[in-house]
Amino acid sequence: MVVEIITPDAKLFEGEVNSIKLPGTNGGFEILNNHAPIISTLTAGKISIDSDNGQKESFEIQGGVIEMQNNKIIVLAD
């Protein structure tokens, strides 16, 4: 699945991933390939990504919104 993490200043990440863990407003959650469509708000915390190439990356955010649809995730982060 494809993930884009966008802030008001820059695009932090774009690429194919196996999974992504997010700090949801009601608790952390993980999204895997072929997940049902979802829209959720995010709170301050860490986004963790497990890329297709085996790399692990993480990003600290102050909040935001995520949308998952058709194996594409867009994160609008502060």
Order of alpha helices (4+ residues) and beta strands (2+ residues): beta-beta-beta-beta-beta-beta
